[in-house]
Amino acid sequence: MKTFEYDLLSFPMTRKTSLADMQASLNAKGAEGWEVVSISSSEFANVGHTVFLKRETTTVGATA
């Protein structure tokens, strides 16, 4: 059975993150095997963007 682990990246609006900075962060996570599952954007209270990521975990003795 496949198992996954999850991570979050946050890009607050107050940080003035450029698209190039966001792309670099996502590419770095992708190189570690992370995959974007969803992105949540909110202007409420200047939250910014939250990126939800997942990657498959390697379980010893697992069968495909």
C-alpha positions as a LaTeX table, in Angstrom:
\begin{tabular}{lrrr}
\hline
Residue & $x$ (\AA) & $y$ (\AA) & $z$ (\AA) \\
\hline
Met1 & 0.00 & 0.00 & 0.00 \\
Lys2 & 1.27 & 3.47 & $-0.85$ \\
Thr3 & 1.76 & 5.92 & 1.98 \\
Phe4 & 2.37 & 9.65 & 1.77 \\
Glu5 & 3.73 & 12.49 & 3.84 \\
Tyr6 & 2.59 & 16.07 & 3.53 \\
Asp7 & 4.15 & 19.53 & 3.80 \\
Leu8 & 3.00 & 23.14 & 3.52 \\
Leu9 & 4.66 & 26.19 & 2.02 \\
Ser10 & 3.40 & 29.64 & 2.92 \\
Phe11 & 3.91 & 32.76 & 0.85 \\
Pro12 & 2.57 & 35.71 & 2.89 \\
Met13 & 1.47 & 38.78 & 0.97 \\
Thr14 & 3.46 & 40.97 & 3.32 \\
Arg15 & 6.71 & 39.33 & 2.20 \\
Lys16 & 6.29 & 40.68 & $-1.35$ \\
Thr17 & 7.44 & 37.38 & $-2.77$ \\
Ser18 & 8.01 & 37.50 & $-6.48$ \\
Leu19 & 6.77 & 34.76 & $-8.77$ \\
Ala20 & 10.40 & 33.83 & $-9.46$ \\
Asp21 & 10.99 & 33.28 & $-5.72$ \\
Met22 & 7.86 & 31.13 & $-5.46$ \\
Gln23 & 8.94 & 29.13 & $-8.52$ \\
Ala24 & 12.42 & 28.57 & $-7.05$ \\
Ser25 & 10.92 & 27.32 & $-3.78$ \\
Leu26 & 8.55 & 24.95 & $-5.59$ \\
Asn27 & 11.34 & 23.66 & $-7.86$ \\
Ala28 & 13.52 & 22.97 & $-4.80$ \\
Lys29 & 10.71 & 20.96 & $-3.18$ \\
Gly30 & 10.06 & 19.15 & $-6.47$ \\
Ala31 & 13.72 & 18.11 & $-6.60$ \\
Glu32 & 13.15 & 16.49 & $-3.18$ \\
Gly33 & 10.22 & 14.48 & $-4.56$ \\
Trp34 & 7.38 & 16.76 & $-3.39$ \\
Glu35 & 4.32 & 17.30 & $-5.61$ \\
Val36 & 1.87 & 20.21 & $-5.36$ \\
Val37 & $-1.58$ & 18.95 & $-4.44$ \\
Ser38 & $-3.38$ & 22.26 & $-4.02$ \\
Ile39 & $-2.86$ & 26.00 & $-3.66$ \\
Ser40 & $-5.06$ & 28.18 & $-1.50$ \\
Ser41 & $-5.04$ & 31.93 & $-2.08$ \\
Ser42 & $-6.67$ & 34.37 & 0.27 \\
Glu43 & $-6.63$ & 38.12 & 0.52 \\
Phe44 & $-8.45$ & 37.93 & 3.86 \\
Ala45 & $-6.17$ & 39.48 & 6.49 \\
Asn46 & $-3.29$ & 39.48 & 3.96 \\
Val47 & $-2.79$ & 35.74 & 4.34 \\
Gly48 & $-1.27$ & 35.22 & 0.89 \\
His49 & $-0.81$ & 31.77 & $-0.63$ \\
Thr50 & $-0.53$ & 28.37 & 0.99 \\
Val51 & 0.76 & 25.45 & $-1.05$ \\
Phe52 & $-0.07$ & 21.89 & $-0.02$ \\
Leu53 & 2.47 & 19.25 & $-1.07$ \\
Lys54 & 2.75 & 15.48 & $-0.81$ \\
Arg55 & 5.31 & 12.80 & $-1.59$ \\
Glu56 & 5.25 & 9.05 & $-1.40$ \\
Thr57 & 7.11 & 7.57 & 1.54 \\
Thr58 & 9.31 & 4.55 & 1.14 \\
Thr59 & 8.20 & 1.81 & 3.47 \\
Val60 & 10.60 & $-1.07$ & 4.07 \\
Gly61 & 9.03 & $-4.35$ & 3.03 \\
Ala62 & 6.20 & $-2.74$ & 1.07 \\
Thr63 & 4.88 & $-4.53$ & $-1.99$ \\
Ala64 & 3.65 & $-2.86$ & $-5.15$ \\
\hline
\end{tabular}
